[in-house]
Amino acid sequence: MKIGLVIDRFDPRRGGAQQWTYQHAERLIARGHEVHVVAGEASPAAVRLGVVVHELGFIQSHLPRAQAAENMLRSLQLDVVHDIGLGWHNDILQSEDGSRLAQWERLLLLLPSWQRPLKRTLIGLLPRYREFRRLMARQFGDRQRIVLAVSKMCARDYQRHHGVRPEQIRLVYHGADNERFSPAHRAQYRLPVRRQLGIPEEAVVFLFVGHDYRRKGLATAVRAVCRLADEGRPAHLLVVGGNRRAQRSRWLFGPRHRAVTLAGAVDDPVPYYAASDAFVLPTFYDPSSLSVAEAASSGLPCVTTRFNGAAELLTEGLDGFVLFDPSDYAALADRLRRLTDPATRQAMGLAARRLAERYTLDRNCEEILAVYHEVLRWRSGRREAA
């Protein structure tokens, strides 16, 4: 099968959608498929992987970029086009941003209540938001298109905000590479990473992974962990990720505390998962966080919020905790306090690993391949009917 993957940037170092797309392409190639990537730019890793790259070049605005992708795709003879959120010329749309309309609505929770009406007005008027609305109207407006949802939360958002019919939606959860992310790495990395970062060996390390500090709720995580540290508990927050914009916004969570270590962006997150004891992501909106899948695969109990699609897979008190309010640092501190108990942490970590073994990258790939074959059957049926 000749498969087209469409994405803004094809670079596994960027994490999130880019990392997932790279891993998906890797598995498609291993299964004998020919993979073409249409992207604004692609890293040298794409050539090493063996995909056929079609670079669009730098196009700043979303609509011209989507049009350039359509022009490129029309010149290629592909069996299936799977778009990861760039444009509208595709058989399958998988927005790794989920619904931006839902995201904008939930990010209002970051603001004081008196500022929210003004922000809603700006969302309706500013050119940046208007362009996104036009893009989404074309992406979700085609009733023949299959929309791949990475969580039930996303599926509901697509129906509520974009009028997508339930019969168009296919639910496929993310997975993690259970060999790359594994509790087996603790013996190799736990002490060296802690010593390198100056984190005490006896500390209970809560890992936060994310680039968008505001949306991912880093401020809540910092306040919760600092509360535990002020109580005299050996709690420590390790923050991995953060682009230059995020690094400039450190003021959002107050002055640095002795219980917080900012590791910044890293090429390989595996050692940091291995050096940690639990995972925390009090996000205000995440379609389905890949970092939760990676943490569970690493044998870490996961604490996140109901606004994270990945929370649908967690069982409260068994393999993780799910918060109602991403800004409630007192509630988060309560959950993290329970995880300072070694027996609780160990039992929940084992349960998290068992969960990850059910949701793997290979399972994810096979379920998406089933959707590809569905597209081919539909297309074949149309030809026969004609």
Summary of the structure (lengths in Angstrom):
residues: 386
radius of gyration: 21.1
end to end distance: 23.0
largest distance: 73.7
contacts: 1320
relative contact order: 0.11
helix: 52%
strand: 18%
